[in-house]
C-alpha cells in the first residue's frame, strides 16, 4: 500500500448542487469540497473510521429488529 506523503487531489463522480465533489487526501486526513468553490470541510481519517463503524452497527441493529418482527 502506498503511503500518503503529499497532497493528492481527486475529482469524484458524485455531483452536489451541479458541481463535482473533490477530495484532497492529506497525511492526517482529507478535505471535502465542491469544485470551483473555496469552502472546505476537513475530516480526520479517525472520524471516517468511527462513522463507518456506527453505520455498520446501525445496519446490523436494523437487520436484527427486522428478523425479530418476522418471528412474532
Secondary structure per residue as TSV (DSSP state, phi and psi in degrees):
chain	resnum	aa	ss	phi	psi
A	1	X	-	360.0	139.5
A	2	X	-	-85.9	130.5
A	3	X	-	-80.4	148.4
A	4	X	-	-88.9	114.1
A	5	X	-	-115.4	-12.3
A	6	X	S	-142.9	170.3
A	7	X	-	-66.8	133.1
A	8	X	E	-123.9	126.3
A	9	X	E	-112.5	129.9
A	10	X	E	-135.0	135.5
A	11	X	E	-91.5	131.0
A	12	X	E	-95.1	173.0
A	13	X	E	-85.3	-6.2
A	14	X	E	-76.9	130.2
A	15	X	E	-109.5	136.1
A	16	X	E	-136.7	125.7
A	17	X	T	54.2	33.6
A	18	X	T	79.5	6.7
A	19	X	E	-124.6	144.5
A	20	X	E	-70.1	148.0
A	21	X	E	-81.1	134.4
A	22	X	E	-116.4	134.3
A	23	X	E	-112.0	131.4
A	24	X	E	-111.5	111.8
A	25	X	E	-86.9	128.2
A	26	X	E	-123.8	162.1
A	27	X	T	-57.3	-32.4
A	28	X	T	-101.0	-4.6
A	29	X	E	168.4	-166.1
A	30	X	E	-133.6	163.1
A	31	X	E	-121.6	131.0
A	32	X	E	-106.9	136.3
A	33	X	E	-155.9	165.1
A	34	X	E	-92.1	143.3
A	35	X	T	-59.9	140.1
A	36	X	T	69.5	23.3
A	37	X	-	-127.5	160.7
A	38	X	-	-97.8	-19.3
A	39	X	-	-70.1	130.1
A	40	X	E	-129.5	148.3
A	41	X	E	-124.8	100.4
A	42	X	E	-76.9	147.5
A	43	X	E	-148.8	137.1
A	44	X	E	-80.3	156.6
A	45	X	H	-64.3	-33.1
A	46	X	H	-62.6	-41.4
A	47	X	H	-63.8	-38.4
A	48	X	H	-64.1	-42.4
A	49	X	H	-60.4	-49.0
A	50	X	H	-65.2	-35.3
A	51	X	H	-65.0	-43.1
A	52	X	H	-61.8	-40.8
A	53	X	H	-64.5	-43.4
A	54	X	H	-63.1	-42.4
A	55	X	H	-64.1	-44.6
A	56	X	H	-62.5	-41.9
A	57	X	H	-64.5	-40.4
A	58	X	H	-65.7	-39.4
A	59	X	H	-63.7	-42.6
A	60	X	H	-63.5	-42.0
A	61	X	H	-62.5	-44.1
A	62	X	H	-64.5	-39.0
A	63	X	H	-64.1	-42.3
A	64	X	H	-63.2	-41.7
A	65	X	H	-64.0	-39.1
A	66	X	H	-63.3	-42.8
A	67	X	H	-64.5	-39.7
A	68	X	H	-64.8	-40.5
A	69	X	H	-66.4	-34.6
A	70	X	H	-67.8	-33.4
A	71	X	H	-69.3	-34.8
A	72	X	-	-91.3	360.0
